C-alpha cells in the first residue's frame, strides 16, 4: 500500500471515548470547521451545532458537534429570490445526508492532523426532541449524527476492517462463497477479540427472544452488529423523528399547507 502523511492519518484513525481536559482553541475549531466546509456538496444542506459543556457532552468530551441536515437556511435564501421549496423531503434528506456526512469526515481528518481524537454517535436522530429544545432549532433542521472531539486520553490501535475482496467489486457485484464470508467474519471478530473491545466497554447487547450463549471471550463484532440490526432496539421510528423536525418522508412530499 502506498503511504503518505494524509493516508497514514486516515489509516490511524479510531474512535476516542476518553479525553484530556484541555480545550482546543478557537483557531483550531475554526480550522476544523473550515476543512469540513470544503468537502464536496450538493447544496450545503447542512449546519453544525457545537457544545463546549464537558459535563453535558458524551464521554465528557471538550467539544461535541451535531451535524444537521438543514433545509431551513435554504428556504430563507429561496424566499429572498422569490422561490418556494417544492422538492420533496426524501430528496432533500438524501442530499442533506450526503452533504453532512462528507463534512463530518473532513472534520475528523482535520482534527486528527492536529492530534485530536473523535467519536461519532449515531443515536443522535433519536434524541431530536431534546436537541430541538436545547439548541432552539427551527423546523426543517434534522440532527443527523453527533461527533465528540478532543485530545485523546487513551491510545488503542485502529479497529479492524473487512478484507478488500469483501468491499471492492470491479465490473459486477459478486456471488459470495462461504469462504469469503467466513474469512471476512474472522477478520472482524478476531480483531475485536484481540483488542478485548467489548469486554472493556461492557457493551454486549442483551437478547430479547433468544437464550444467551456468548460470553466476553466469544462475543465479538459480527454478533454485536447482528443483534443491533436483528432486534427492534429503538422505541421510535426514524419517520417519527423526521416528522418532529418538520420533514414528512412518509409520502415523499412534505405538507405544504
N, C-alpha and C positions, 0 to 999 in steps of 0.2 A: 504494500500500500504506500502511495506517495504521501509524504507528510510535509506540512509547513506549520507556521505558528497558528494560523486560523483553524486549520483542520484539527491540529492537536488540541486546541482549546475546545472544539466541539466534541472530540472523541473522549476527552477527560471529564465532560460534564456529567454530574449526577445530582440527585435531589438532596438538598440540605434541610435538615429538621432541627438542628441545634446551631444557635447563632451567638456571636460575641455581642457585648453590649454596645460596642462602637457604632455610632450612627453615620452612614455615608453622607458626605457633604452635598450641598445643593448642586454644586457644579457636576459631581458625578451623577446625581439623579437626573439632571437635565440632559447630560450627555447620553445616558442610557435611554431616556425617552426619545431624544432626537434620533438615535440609532433605530429605535423602534419605528419611528415615523418614516424612515427611509425604506422600509420594507415595501415590496410590490403591493399594490392595492387596486381594488375595483373602483371605489368611490370614497375612500377614507370613512367608511361607515362604522367607525369605532371611536371610543373615548376611553380615557383612563381615570379611575378613581384611586386615590392614594391615602393611606392611613399611616402615620408615624407613631401611633399609640401602641407601644410594645405590649403593654398589659392586656390589650384587647386583640392584638393580632395573633393569627395562628402561629404556633411554635414560638411565641414571643419574639417574632422577627422584627427588626428595626423598621422595615418597610413592608407594607402589604398593598399591592396593586390589585385592582379588579378591572379586568378588560371587558368592556361592554360593547355590544352591538348598539349603535346609536343612529336611529333614523330621525330623532328629534331635531338635531342640528341641521340636517339636510332639509327638513321640511320648513325650517325657519328661513334658510337660504332660498329655497324654491319660492316661498311666499314673496320674497323681495323681487324675484324675477317674474312674478305673476303666474307661477305654476303651482299645481297641486299634486301631491303624491298619489299616483294611481297604480304603481307597481304593486303586485300582490305581496303579502307579508312573507310568504315562503321564499320567494325570490330574494327579497331584502335580507332575510335571515341567512340564507346560504352565502350570499356575497359578503354580508357582515361578518359571518363566522370566518370566512377566508381572510378578510382584512384584519380582524382582531387576532387571529391565530398567527398570521405572519408577523404582525407587530410584536406579539408576545415572544416569539422565537428570537427575533432580532435583539430584543431587550435582554433575554437570557444570555445570549452570546456576548453582547457588550458588557454585561455585568461580570461574566466570567473573566473577561480580559482585564478587569480592574481588581480581580481577586475576590469577587463576591460570589456567594452561592445562592441558590434559589430552589423553590419547590412549587409546582403547580398544585392547585386544589380544584379538582373537577366537580366537587359537590356544590360549588357556589350557585349555580342556577336554582337549586332547591332552597336557597336562602333569600330568594328575591324579595319577599315581603320585608324582611329585616333590613336588607340593603337599601331598598327604596326609602324606608323611614330614616335610616342612619345618614344617608347621603342626599336626602331630599331629591330623589330622582324624579324627573317629569315623566309622563307617559312616553312610550316609544323608545325607551332605553332598557336594554336587557343585559344583566350581568352574566357574562359567558364563562369566565374562568378566573380564579384567584391566583396570585403569584406572590408568595412570600420571598423576601430577599434580604440579604445582609452578609456580613463577614462570617464565614463558617467557623463553628467551634467543634467541628468533627472532620475527620478525613478518612473516608472509606473509598474503596475502589469503585469505578463505574459499574453499573448493573449490566448483566449480560443482555445480548440481543439475539434475535433469530439468525441462523446462518444465511448467507447471501442467497442460496438457491431456494429459500423459502420466502424471499422478499422480492427479488428481481426476476421478472419474467419477460424475456425478449420475444417479440413477434406474436406469442399466444400464451394464454393462461394455461398452466399445465394440469393434467390429471395426477394428483399427488398419490404416490405409492406409500405403503405403510412405513418403509424405511425412512423416507424423508420426514414424515410426520413424527415418527418416534425420535429421530435424530434431533429435530427442532425442539421437541418437548424436553429431551435430555439436556440440550444446551442451556435452556432457560432454567429448568428445575435444578440441575446440578450446580449451576452458577449461583442461584439464590441460596441453596442449602450450604454451599461452601462459605458464603458470606454470613450465614446464620441470620438472614434478613428478618424473616417473620417471627422467629423466636425472640430476637432482640426487641422488636416492636410490639410483641404480643398481639399480632394482627390477624389471627385466624378468624375468618368469617363463620359465624355459627350456622349450622344446618337447620332448616325449618322442618323438612319432611323426611330426612334420611338419618340413619344411625351414624354417629361419628366413628370413623375408622382410622383417622390420621392423628399423629402427634407431631410435635415440632421437629422431630428427626426425619419425618417423611413429608410434612406439609410444605408445598412449595408453590411456585408461580402459576403453573397451569391449573392446579386445583383451586388456587385462590381466585383466579380470573373466571374459572368455570362457575364457582359459587356466586361471584358477583353478577354474572350475566344469566345464570341458570335459576336464579331466585328473584322474586319481586322484593327488592330491598328498599325501594323508595316509596314513601307514602303518597306522594302526588305525582301525576304525570307531568312531563315537560310541557305538554299543551296547556295545562293549567297555569304553569309558571309564565309561559309566553303571554297568555291572556291577561294575567295580572299586570304585566308590563305594557299592555296596550297593543299586543300583536295577536291576531287571530289566524292561526295556521290550520284550523280545522277545515275550513273551506278553501284555503289558499288565498282568500281575499279578506282583508280586514273590513270591519264595519265602518263605513264612511259616513254614517249619519251624524 
